[in-house]
Amino acid sequence: MSNNFDQVVQKTRQYWFSDGIVEFSIGSLFFFLGVYFYLQFRLPPESLLLVGFQVGFVFILFGAIYLSRYLVGKLKSRITVTRTGYVSYKRANKKQRILSISVVAVIAVINAALFLTTPLSANWIPAITGIFLGSLWLIFAFRVGLVRLFLQSIAAFLLGVILSISQLEVYLALAIFYGIFGLA
């Protein structure tokens, strides 16, 4: 009985990806990040715009994520839901949201502390990005059960390591990484 229920849950999760709107949204977000890092690569180090980009990265990123979520909801309600219906998942309560935000904040502080206090070579940032993104894709792949997510996970691992080994400037390597994933 439990196995049958798990299959139904997995099918409803797969259905969320069936129209391609989520992948298009994530791809657009990654392509936007590729352009963002390319602009950082192209701007001169003394540029005030470069400083603004670097300082405002978190705000730019979360703004893009919020806009992406909003547009996905609007497109799905207009295109997909009108034809096939909607499955409403249980929403996280306030306690769970606060816990999630706290975990993300702790991880962000630990990462910032590591980058500021350890002599980590900037060349390894694409590999770390690939490992992080590949891990997220792997988690989604196991939850949803879609082969293309497994393939994207492997590609993220490999591309991050290849770009780190290539010794490209870090912003250019990140621009290539996110640009490729945005197009994929």
N, C-alpha and C positions, 0 to 999 in steps of 0.2 A: 504494500500500500504506500509506504513512504517513498519507494523508488518511483512509483507512478506519479506521485505528487511532485517529486523533484523534477521529473521530466516536464510536467506541466509548467512549473515555475521557470524552468530553463527556456521552454518554448515562448513564454510571454516575454522573457528578457530578450530573446533573439528577435522577436517581433518588433521591439523598439528600434532595431537596427535595419529592418527590412526595407524601408523606403529610402535609405541613404542620407537622410537629412542630418542625422547626428554626425556621420562621417564627414559630410560636406562642411558642417560647422566646425568640427575639430580641425579638419584640413585647412579651412580658412584661417582659423586661429593660429595654427602652426606657420602658415605662409606669412601671416602678419608678423609673427615673431621673427621669421627669416628676414623680412624686410627691415624690421626694427634693428636686428643685429648687423645687417649689411650697412644701414645708415650709420651705426656706431663705428663700423670699420672705415667708412669713407670720410667721416667728419674729422677735421683736424683736432689734435688733443687739446688745444687751447679754446676750442669752440664752446660758447655758452650753451648752444643747443645740445651739444654732447653731454654736458653736465646735467642739463634738464632731463635728457633721456635717461641718464643713469640714476638720477635721484628719483625720477617719477616712474621707474620701471614697475614697481609693485602696483601703483595706481593704474598705470596703463594696462598691465596684465589683468588685474581684477576687473577693470572696466570692460575689457574685451571679453572676459569670461562671462560677466553679467549680461552684456549685450548678446553674446552668443546663446546663452540659456534662454533669454527672452525671445530671440528670433526663432530658435528651435521650437519652443512652445507655440508661438504664433503660427509657424508653418505647419506643424503637426496638427494643430487644431483646425486649420483651414484646408489642408490637403488630405492627410491620412485619416484622422479621426472621423471626418464626415463620411468616409467610405466604409470604414471597418469597425468603428467603435473605439472605446478607450478602456484600458485597465488601470485603475487607480491603485498605486502602491501605498502602503502605510508610510506616512511621513514621519521623519525623526522628530521626537519631542524636543523641548527646549534644553533639557539636560544633555541629551545626546549631541545636539548641535554645539553646545558650549564645550563639551568634551572634545569633539572633532576640531573645533577652532583652537582649543588649547593644545592639542597634539600637534597641529600644523604650526602653531606659534613656537612651541618648544623645538621642533625640528628646524624651523627657520633660524632661531637663535643659535642652536648648535652649529648649523652650517655656517652662519655668519662668523661665529667664534673660530671655527676651524679655518676658514679662509683668511681671517685676520691674524691668526696666531701661528699658523704652520707654514712652512716654506713649500707649499704645494705648487708644483709647476702649473702654469695656466694652460699648458698643452693638454693636461689631463681633464680639463673641464668638459670637452665634448664626450669623452668616454664616461665620465660621471653622469652627464646628462643622458647618454644612451642607456646606461645601466638603470638609471632612475625611471626613464620613460619606458624602457623595455620591461621593467618590473611591473609598472602600472598596467601595461598592455597584457602582460601575462596573467595578472590578477583578473582583468576583465575577460580574458580568453577563457579562463577556467570557470568564471561565473556564468558567462553567456554561452560558451561552447561553440564559438565560431572560429573556423580554421583561419580565416584572414587575420584575426586578431593575434593568433599564435605566430603567423608569418611576420606581422608587423613588429611583434616583440623581438623576434630573432633579428630582423632588419635593424631595429633600433640599437640593439647590443653591438652588432657588427659595424654599423655605420659610425657609431660613437667612437669605437676603438680605432677604426681606420682613419677617421679624421684626427684623432689624437696622435697617431703614429705619423701622419703626414706632415706634422710640424707647421701647419698653417697658423696664421695669426688667429687668436681665440675668437674674436668677433666674426671673422670671415668663416671659420670652421662652424660656429654656431649658426650663422646665416645659411650655410650650405645644409647643415643638418636639418634645421626647421623648414627650410625651403623645400628640400626633397620630401620630407614627411607631409608638408602641406600639399604638395602636388600628388603624393601617393594616396 
